[in-house]
Amino acid sequence: MGQGGDRIDRERIERGRIDLSADPDGVVAELAVRLSAFPRHGGQPDAADLKAASVAILLVHQADGWSVVLTRRAAGLRRHGGQWALPGGRCEPGETAVAAGLREVAEEIGLDLPPARVLGLLDDYPTRSGYHITPLVIWGGAAPAFRPDPAEVASIHLIPLADLTVEDAVDFVTIPESDRKVVRFRLQERLIHAPTAALLYQFREVLAGRVTRVAELEQPTFAWR
């Protein structure tokens, strides 16, 4: 796409903050427009040993407003047990990121959604633990009924988008093991770390009408394994 197209796409994103008090159908439509215009960084993993994975930034609307779904991973999982996460997991051979993300949402929290509910994709994110994550933004509907798989999910939490957009909810810290900044969110007295925090931060920026890259944001050392 030429420079003119790039400029138009960026203008479609930089409309200012999305009004989350508007009609839900209007919010969904506006999000779809912005995500279709998002100049996404994606593609194949740079490192051959990274495994393709997909996660869902799953949005729901209830009487008290918009929320994003977070899970607490089951304590008995072999990797990252007990940590905060977005629904998602590894792509199966030959499976697209969209198909994998929808499958994982169905398997982990019992929500069967069609591909039309995928509003768009954000930047792929490489993790220290060996994954190349594709984030999907998905419209989960109004007050969906979740059915968590106890083998994978200890609990499901609805985080208000209003909490996500508070300016001081996100901070960046240094660690001696890396020269990259670690991003983290404070949400309802919970401390959410990258990779989840990095993906939520980029989504927050889209809500605010900004294009912000996050691939270079670091993860805490406990997430490196």
N, C-alpha and C positions, 0 to 999 in steps of 0.2 A: 504494500500500500504506500502511496506517495505521501509527501509531507502534508498536503491538503487533507487527505483522509485521516492521518494521524491527529491533526489539529482538531478536526470535527469530532473524532472519537473522544479525545481528551475533554472537549467541551461538553460532551454528553455525560461525562462522569463528574466534571467540576461544576455541578449545579448547586453547590452548597449542601448542607446537611439534609438528609431525607426526613420529612415530617412523619414521625412514627405515630402521630395521633390521627393521621388521615385514614380514610377507608382502607381496610386490609387489602382489598383487591387492587387499589391504587398503589399501595406500598409495594406489593408484589410486582406489579407492572413496572414501577419505577426502578426497582432493584434489577429486574430482568434487563431493562434498557442499559443501566450502568454497567452491568456485568458483561453484556454483549459488546460493549465498547471498551472494556478493560483490556489494556495492552499486555496480555498475559505472557509471562515467561514460563515456558513448559518444555515438553519434548522428552527425549530419552535421557536416562541418567548419565551424568558425565563420567562416573566411575562404573565399570562393568560389574563390580561386586555389590552395588546397591540394588535392593529388591523393590519392585514397584508396589506401591500401596495407595489406598484411597481413603479419605476421611470425609465426613459430612458435617458442615456447619448447618445444622438443622434448625430451621426457624418455625416457631409455632405462635399462634395468636389465641389468647384467652381473654376473659372479661377484664383482667387487669393489665392487658397490653401484650407487647411482643417479648418473646424470650428465645434464647438459644439453648439447645440441649447439651448438657455435659453429663458424662458418666463417671462413676468411680469404678475403676477396674477391680474385678474380683481379686481378693488377696492371694488366692491359690494359683494364679496364672504364672507361667514359667518366667515371663519377662514383664517388667513394669507393673507387677501386681500392686493394687492399692492406689495407683496414681490416677490423677484426673485426666480425662481424655475426651476427645470427640469420638462419636461412633465411627468405626472404620477398621480396616485391616489390610492384609496383604492381597494383592491381585492374584487370581489363579491364572495358570498358563493360558494365554490367548484371550484373557478377559480384559475389557476396556476399563478405564478408571471409573466411568459412570456406572457401568454394570456392577463393578466391585463395590462401589460406595452404596448403591441401592441394596445390594445383597447383604452387606454388612449391617445396614440399618435394620433390615428385616430380621436377620439372625440375632443381633445383639439386643435390640429393644422392641422387636415384634411389630414394626411398622412397615407395611408393604406399600410402596409408592411407585408410581409409573415414572418413566424417564421424563415425561413432560413436567414433573415437579422440580427438576433440576434447573435452577435459574441461571447458573453460570459457574465458571471455574476461576479460582485464584491461581497465583504463582505456585509452581511445584516447589517443594521444600526438601532438601536433603538432610537427613538426620545423622547424628553421630553413631546411632545404633545400627546403621546399615540400610536405611529405607529412603526411598525417593517418593515423597508423599504428594499426591494430587488432591487439593481441597475442593470439594463440591459445595456450593451453596444451594440448599434444598428447602423448598416450601413444604413444611410438614402438615399444614392445615390448622384448623381451629380445634383446640382442645382434643388432640388425638389420644387414644387409649394405648398406653405403652404396655408391652409384655416383655420385661427384661429376662434375658437368659442368665440364670444365676451362676452358670459355669464361667461366664465372661464378665458380667456386670453386677457389681454389688449394690449400686443404687443409681437412680436417674435424678438429675437436678435441672430445674429450669432457671436459667440466669437471665434476669431482665436486661433487654438491650439498653435500657436507660443506664444501668450500672456499667455496661461495657463502654459507653460513650463518655463517662465522667473523665475529665482530662487527667486527674492525678491517680486514676485507677491503674495505670500502666507505668512501670519504671524500668530503668536499664541499669544494671549493676556490672561490676567487673569481678573477674575471678582470676587467681594466679595462673591457672592452667591454660588460659587463652587470652589473646589480645582483642578478641571480639566481645561486644557487649552482650550480656545475658538479658533477655526480655522476660518480664513476668507481669501478671495481672493480680491485683487484689480485688476479689469479687466476693461480696458477702462474707468477709472475714476468711475467705479461702485464698491461698496463694497458688496461682496457676502458673506453671512454668512452660517454657518451650519444650517440644514443638507446638503444643496446643496454644500457648500464649502467642507465639509468632503468627499463627494462622488467624487467631482472633484479632490480633492487632491489625493485620492487613485488612480484614473485613471491616473493622471499625473505621479505618481510613476511607474505605469505599463509601460507607454510610455518611461520612463527613464530606464526601466529594473530593477526595485526594487519592492520588496514585502513589503508593509508598511500597518500596521493596523490602523484603524481610529475609531473604535467603541467607544473608550473612549474619543474621542475629544468632547468637550462641545459645546453646542449651546447657543446663546445669550438669555437673559431672555425673550425678546419679542417673541421668537419662542417657549417658553415653554407652551403657552396657546393653 
